[in-house]
């Protein structure tokens, strides 16, 4: 609740936040095999690969692994990996010619993945039927904030606030659920690894130019962001392949 209150206060009281044009000024502008900004474009292959592996693992004919208490959970995770797969393509497209319009196709699939994980956590830690019921409304909200942002940019009143809110509040919500609610599966600590990779990706993204300078043009912070995001997704897939349902608590005799 405190996170929700802070987020809503920010949405209602902060002024409009347009997307700074400097956001599109990435450090790695190298051309490789005719591909502009090749470092940022090609590192998205990692996202495509791990997203595709996740989709394949959840849809292959022999579906005994991963194990789910209820098969509806499989669909929730499937949307997460589909979002990552599409983000790899969308981010690659964006980095060919970075601008606000192409950024939409990066942010839409990322919003799908973000909101799918929220639905997963609600299904696992609160109630399965609630998480399943909220999946598509949450995705619609996340994607809607992206289109709200680009529409306001095109009308000259760019407003990132709703998009930033759906980036911020799910993280707070998931952390609280991890801390306060029991885990129905083993290996649930892997979720914390996802947050570590996410946080590291945000840090190197902010240090894009500095990392490029420190490595003398070998790798940029944004290159590393894509690789860390892929590693975080792979961490989730590994969790799914390893985990097992926890035994139900023993009932006390009357």
C-alpha angles and dihedrals in degrees: 000000000000090000091050092048092049092047094048091047088054092049094047101040109028118090122249114290115211121197107264110236088223087071088079093054101101124180099228109072097152120140118221124181088345093306112129116223087008097175094060093039099048098042086067087072085080090060092047092050098047092042090052091047090053093050091047093048091053098043105035116121093249099060100166088113124078094046119216129187087217124019092226087074089065091064092052092054090043090062089051093055093042088055091051091048092051091044089059091056094039094049091046090053091048094052093053088070112000115211138124095271095053091042088068090071090053095048100043096063092040088057090052091055094045094051094043091059090051089053090047092054093047090050093048101039105027114021131328096220091050094051091047092048093049097048099091097036089052092048090048090052093048095047090042092059090056093053090043089055096049092044091053090047091053092050092051097253103093112194120184096168099102091046092049090049093056088049093051107037099052089055091053092045094049093047091052092049091049091051101041110028128067120255117238092201139050119248091038089141086077087079087070088056088058089056092049091054091045093051092046090050091053091049096051090044089060090047094050098128095035093054091046090053094044092052091046092242097313097116136357131216091249091052087055092046091063092047093048091048089052090048091052090051091049088052090057091049091050089051091054093050093050106037129095131191113270116240113264113256112268114255117236116240113253 
